[in-house]
Amino acid sequence: MTLWEELRDTKAAYCHLNLPWIIVEDFNATLSSCEHSRAMDYKGDQIGMMHFQEVMTDCMVTDLPYTWALFTWWNKRVEDPVGKKLDRALVNSEWLNHYPHSSAQFDAGGVSDHARCVIRTSGTVNQARKTFRFFNCLTEHPDFLATVKEVWDTTEPTHH
């Protein structure tokens, strides 16, 4: 049984209980080419990314807000270093309802090529304004324009 099948089966078996659910894992997959240190030249495993996105949708989970390291894995090479976001904490809406200020902290250290993950279930979430960042690689997704148009067409204007 693959990890994706196992996650879907677990979701199906327990979803009726409406319990908080967190999955902390090395998924060995990225969600987009933006999660690669060389996003501009990296096309990645498009099919693998699509399967990962589908599993997240099917299981109704999202990334827990995280701090520190964007890339949670690196090849530890001085020359030609590569970083990727392979590790994540995924949560369902019940988790966010029970632990609204929770976050995942990924930090480098130790001998592993993966960042350590600490889950914090309390505390305040940093409400400081963040710099807007746009990842050009998002525009490469086949549904990008249709999705933007749909959101714009169904969203109330912010000014009159």
TORDO-576460 format. One record per residue (C-alpha): chain; residue in three letters; x, y, z. Coordinates in pm, 1 decimal. Example, Ala and Ser with C-alpha at 12.3 -4.5 7.8 and 13.67 -1.06 7.14 Angstrom:
<nodes>
<node chain="A" resn="ALA" x="1230.0" y="-450.0" z="780.0"/>
<node chain="A" resn="SER" x="1367.0" y="-106.0" z="714.0"/>
</nodes>
This chain:
<nodes>
<node chain="A" resn="MET" x="0.0" y="0.0" z="0.0"/>
<node chain="A" resn="THR" x="141.7" y="342.3" z="-92.0"/>
<node chain="A" resn="LEU" x="151.0" y="634.5" z="148.5"/>
<node chain="A" resn="TRP" x="-116.4" y="810.4" z="-57.7"/>
<node chain="A" resn="GLU" x="-348.4" y="506.7" z="-35.5"/>
<node chain="A" resn="GLU" x="-282.7" y="473.7" z="336.4"/>
<node chain="A" resn="LEU" x="-369.7" y="839.5" z="397.1"/>
<node chain="A" resn="ARG" x="-692.5" y="811.0" z="197.3"/>
<node chain="A" resn="ASP" x="-789.7" y="489.8" z="380.7"/>
<node chain="A" resn="THR" x="-718.6" y="647.7" z="720.0"/>
<node chain="A" resn="LYS" x="-924.6" y="952.9" z="628.6"/>
<node chain="A" resn="ALA" x="-1215.1" y="733.8" z="514.1"/>
<node chain="A" resn="ALA" x="-1202.3" y="519.7" z="829.7"/>
<node chain="A" resn="TYR" x="-1195.2" y="805.4" z="1081.3"/>
<node chain="A" resn="CYS" x="-1349.3" y="1112.7" z="917.1"/>
<node chain="A" resn="HIS" x="-1688.5" y="1054.1" z="1081.8"/>
<node chain="A" resn="LEU" x="-1528.2" y="1104.0" z="1426.1"/>
<node chain="A" resn="ASN" x="-1442.2" y="1470.5" z="1356.1"/>
<node chain="A" resn="LEU" x="-1114.7" y="1446.1" z="1547.6"/>
<node chain="A" resn="PRO" x="-806.8" y="1667.5" z="1509.1"/>
<node chain="A" resn="TRP" x="-561.5" y="1509.4" z="1267.7"/>
<node chain="A" resn="ILE" x="-194.8" y="1593.3" z="1213.2"/>
<node chain="A" resn="ILE" x="43.4" y="1414.3" z="978.5"/>
<node chain="A" resn="VAL" x="414.0" y="1494.7" z="1021.3"/>
<node chain="A" resn="GLU" x="609.5" y="1319.3" z="752.4"/>
<node chain="A" resn="ASP" x="893.6" y="1318.6" z="503.8"/>
<node chain="A" resn="PHE" x="665.9" y="1296.7" z="200.3"/>
<node chain="A" resn="ASN" x="963.5" y="1279.1" z="-36.2"/>
<node chain="A" resn="ALA" x="763.3" y="1501.8" z="-272.1"/>
<node chain="A" resn="THR" x="711.2" y="1873.3" z="-323.9"/>
<node chain="A" resn="LEU" x="379.8" y="2043.4" z="-397.8"/>
<node chain="A" resn="SER" x="525.8" y="2274.7" z="-661.3"/>
<node chain="A" resn="SER" x="853.7" y="2361.4" z="-826.7"/>
<node chain="A" resn="CYS" x="864.1" y="2669.3" z="-598.8"/>
<node chain="A" resn="GLU" x="957.7" y="2434.3" z="-316.9"/>
<node chain="A" resn="HIS" x="1292.6" y="2365.8" z="-480.5"/>
<node chain="A" resn="SER" x="1597.8" y="2587.8" z="-432.0"/>
<node chain="A" resn="ARG" x="1640.9" y="2601.6" z="-807.4"/>
<node chain="A" resn="ALA" x="1278.9" y="2671.1" z="-895.1"/>
<node chain="A" resn="MET" x="1372.9" y="2856.8" z="-1211.0"/>
<node chain="A" resn="ASP" x="1550.0" y="2556.3" z="-1370.3"/>
<node chain="A" resn="TYR" x="1365.2" y="2280.2" z="-1186.1"/>
<node chain="A" resn="LYS" x="1062.0" y="2128.3" z="-1355.5"/>
<node chain="A" resn="GLY" x="1028.9" y="1851.9" z="-1100.3"/>
<node chain="A" resn="ASP" x="811.6" y="1547.7" z="-1096.7"/>
<node chain="A" resn="GLN" x="489.0" y="1705.6" z="-1225.3"/>
<node chain="A" resn="ILE" x="289.4" y="1383.3" z="-1187.3"/>
<node chain="A" resn="GLY" x="418.6" y="1333.5" z="-832.1"/>
<node chain="A" resn="MET" x="326.5" y="1692.0" z="-743.2"/>
<node chain="A" resn="MET" x="-20.6" y="1643.1" z="-889.4"/>
<node chain="A" resn="HIS" x="-73.9" y="1321.3" z="-688.2"/>
<node chain="A" resn="PHE" x="39.4" y="1494.9" z="-368.2"/>
<node chain="A" resn="GLN" x="-199.0" y="1787.2" z="-431.9"/>
<node chain="A" resn="GLU" x="-485.4" y="1543.3" z="-500.2"/>
<node chain="A" resn="VAL" x="-419.1" y="1353.8" z="-175.4"/>
<node chain="A" resn="MET" x="-421.6" y="1676.9" z="23.6"/>
<node chain="A" resn="THR" x="-755.6" y="1769.0" z="-135.6"/>
<node chain="A" resn="ASP" x="-904.2" y="1420.6" z="-87.7"/>
<node chain="A" resn="CYS" x="-794.6" y="1407.6" z="276.8"/>
<node chain="A" resn="MET" x="-899.3" y="1769.3" z="338.6"/>
<node chain="A" resn="VAL" x="-565.7" y="1864.6" z="494.9"/>
<node chain="A" resn="THR" x="-349.8" y="2171.4" z="460.7"/>
<node chain="A" resn="ASP" x="0.8" y="2275.2" z="561.2"/>
<node chain="A" resn="LEU" x="25.9" y="2379.3" z="924.3"/>
<node chain="A" resn="PRO" x="178.5" y="2728.9" z="931.8"/>
<node chain="A" resn="TYR" x="552.8" y="2686.8" z="970.1"/>
<node chain="A" resn="THR" x="852.2" y="2893.0" z="1069.1"/>
<node chain="A" resn="TRP" x="1221.3" y="2900.4" z="998.1"/>
<node chain="A" resn="ALA" x="1334.3" y="2673.3" z="717.1"/>
<node chain="A" resn="LEU" x="1151.0" y="2688.8" z="383.5"/>
<node chain="A" resn="PHE" x="1356.4" y="2395.6" z="258.3"/>
<node chain="A" resn="THR" x="1345.8" y="2100.5" z="496.3"/>
<node chain="A" resn="TRP" x="1590.5" y="1878.9" z="307.7"/>
<node chain="A" resn="TRP" x="1925.5" y="1960.7" z="152.6"/>
<node chain="A" resn="ASN" x="2193.8" y="1753.6" z="-12.4"/>
<node chain="A" resn="LYS" x="2464.8" y="1888.5" z="223.7"/>
<node chain="A" resn="ARG" x="2698.9" y="1966.1" z="-64.2"/>
<node chain="A" resn="VAL" x="2922.3" y="2270.8" z="-45.4"/>
<node chain="A" resn="GLU" x="2937.0" y="2280.6" z="-423.0"/>
<node chain="A" resn="ASP" x="2607.8" y="2251.9" z="-607.2"/>
<node chain="A" resn="PRO" x="2379.1" y="2263.2" z="-298.7"/>
<node chain="A" resn="VAL" x="2011.1" y="2175.1" z="-344.0"/>
<node chain="A" resn="GLY" x="1724.4" y="2231.5" z="-100.4"/>
<node chain="A" resn="LYS" x="1363.3" y="2110.8" z="-112.9"/>
<node chain="A" resn="LYS" x="1053.1" y="2122.1" z="105.7"/>
<node chain="A" resn="LEU" x="995.7" y="1749.4" z="152.4"/>
<node chain="A" resn="ASP" x="891.0" y="1746.4" z="518.4"/>
<node chain="A" resn="ARG" x="569.4" y="1901.8" z="637.2"/>
<node chain="A" resn="ALA" x="298.9" y="1894.1" z="900.4"/>
<node chain="A" resn="LEU" x="-45.6" y="1854.7" z="746.7"/>
<node chain="A" resn="VAL" x="-358.6" y="1919.6" z="953.1"/>
<node chain="A" resn="ASN" x="-734.1" y="1906.5" z="909.0"/>
<node chain="A" resn="SER" x="-985.5" y="2177.0" z="1001.7"/>
<node chain="A" resn="GLU" x="-1061.3" y="2008.4" z="1335.6"/>
<node chain="A" resn="TRP" x="-693.1" y="2045.5" z="1429.1"/>
<node chain="A" resn="LEU" x="-702.8" y="2415.6" z="1343.7"/>
<node chain="A" resn="ASN" x="-1024.7" y="2458.8" z="1545.6"/>
<node chain="A" resn="HIS" x="-870.9" y="2290.6" z="1852.0"/>
<node chain="A" resn="TYR" x="-523.8" y="2445.3" z="1815.6"/>
<node chain="A" resn="PRO" x="-573.4" y="2777.0" z="1633.8"/>
<node chain="A" resn="HIS" x="-227.3" y="2908.7" z="1726.4"/>
<node chain="A" resn="SER" x="-36.1" y="2592.9" z="1642.8"/>
<node chain="A" resn="SER" x="262.9" y="2591.9" z="1412.7"/>
<node chain="A" resn="ALA" x="545.0" y="2372.2" z="1291.6"/>
<node chain="A" resn="GLN" x="901.6" y="2484.6" z="1343.4"/>
<node chain="A" resn="PHE" x="1157.0" y="2334.6" z="1106.4"/>
<node chain="A" resn="ASP" x="1518.0" y="2394.4" z="1199.7"/>
<node chain="A" resn="ALA" x="1848.2" y="2267.2" z="1071.3"/>
<node chain="A" resn="GLY" x="2077.5" y="2073.9" z="1291.7"/>
<node chain="A" resn="GLY" x="2218.7" y="1738.2" z="1369.2"/>
<node chain="A" resn="VAL" x="2364.2" y="1499.5" z="1118.3"/>
<node chain="A" resn="SER" x="2048.6" y="1436.8" z="918.0"/>
<node chain="A" resn="ASP" x="1989.9" y="1590.7" z="578.5"/>
<node chain="A" resn="HIS" x="1633.8" y="1673.2" z="695.6"/>
<node chain="A" resn="ALA" x="1531.2" y="1957.8" z="924.8"/>
<node chain="A" resn="ARG" x="1392.7" y="1874.8" z="1266.8"/>
<node chain="A" resn="CYS" x="1025.7" y="1950.7" z="1322.5"/>
<node chain="A" resn="VAL" x="876.6" y="2074.5" z="1648.4"/>
<node chain="A" resn="ILE" x="499.1" y="2117.6" z="1670.5"/>
<node chain="A" resn="ARG" x="382.0" y="2402.4" z="1890.8"/>
<node chain="A" resn="THR" x="16.8" y="2387.5" z="1994.6"/>
<node chain="A" resn="SER" x="-3.0" y="2716.9" z="2180.8"/>
<node chain="A" resn="GLY" x="136.8" y="3063.9" z="2171.6"/>
<node chain="A" resn="THR" x="62.5" y="3352.1" z="1948.9"/>
<node chain="A" resn="VAL" x="90.8" y="3349.6" z="1577.9"/>
<node chain="A" resn="ASN" x="308.2" y="3628.8" z="1446.5"/>
<node chain="A" resn="GLN" x="61.4" y="3880.6" z="1306.6"/>
<node chain="A" resn="ALA" x="328.7" y="4103.0" z="1153.1"/>
<node chain="A" resn="ARG" x="265.2" y="4195.9" z="792.3"/>
<node chain="A" resn="LYS" x="458.0" y="3977.7" z="557.6"/>
<node chain="A" resn="THR" x="616.0" y="4089.1" z="236.3"/>
<node chain="A" resn="PHE" x="408.0" y="3988.8" z="-64.5"/>
<node chain="A" resn="ARG" x="580.4" y="3721.8" z="-269.3"/>
<node chain="A" resn="PHE" x="465.1" y="3590.5" z="-602.5"/>
<node chain="A" resn="PHE" x="610.3" y="3269.0" z="-738.4"/>
<node chain="A" resn="ASN" x="617.5" y="3283.6" z="-1117.3"/>
<node chain="A" resn="CYS" x="611.5" y="2906.3" z="-1138.1"/>
<node chain="A" resn="LEU" x="248.5" y="2911.4" z="-1020.5"/>
<node chain="A" resn="THR" x="151.1" y="3054.7" z="-1357.5"/>
<node chain="A" resn="GLU" x="274.4" y="2734.8" z="-1520.8"/>
<node chain="A" resn="HIS" x="-7.5" y="2532.5" z="-1364.3"/>
<node chain="A" resn="PRO" x="-264.0" y="2445.2" z="-1634.7"/>
<node chain="A" resn="ASP" x="-557.8" y="2569.8" z="-1422.8"/>
<node chain="A" resn="PHE" x="-391.2" y="2893.3" z="-1309.1"/>
<node chain="A" resn="LEU" x="-583.6" y="3143.3" z="-1523.9"/>
<node chain="A" resn="ALA" x="-917.2" y="2966.4" z="-1483.1"/>
<node chain="A" resn="THR" x="-874.4" y="2956.8" z="-1104.7"/>
<node chain="A" resn="VAL" x="-780.3" y="3325.5" z="-1081.7"/>
<node chain="A" resn="LYS" x="-1075.0" y="3422.7" z="-1303.0"/>
<node chain="A" resn="GLU" x="-1315.7" y="3211.5" z="-1096.5"/>
<node chain="A" resn="VAL" x="-1199.6" y="3370.0" z="-769.4"/>
<node chain="A" resn="TRP" x="-1212.2" y="3720.9" z="-912.0"/>
<node chain="A" resn="ASP" x="-1559.8" y="3662.0" z="-1054.9"/>
<node chain="A" resn="THR" x="-1699.9" y="3533.0" z="-724.1"/>
<node chain="A" resn="THR" x="-1529.1" y="3775.5" z="-483.9"/>
<node chain="A" resn="GLU" x="-1689.4" y="4097.7" z="-367.9"/>
<node chain="A" resn="PRO" x="-1494.8" y="4411.6" z="-456.4"/>
<node chain="A" resn="THR" x="-1284.5" y="4554.8" z="-174.6"/>
<node chain="A" resn="HIS" x="-1369.7" y="4912.2" z="-270.8"/>
<node chain="A" resn="HIS" x="-1663.8" y="5105.8" z="-419.4"/>
</nodes>
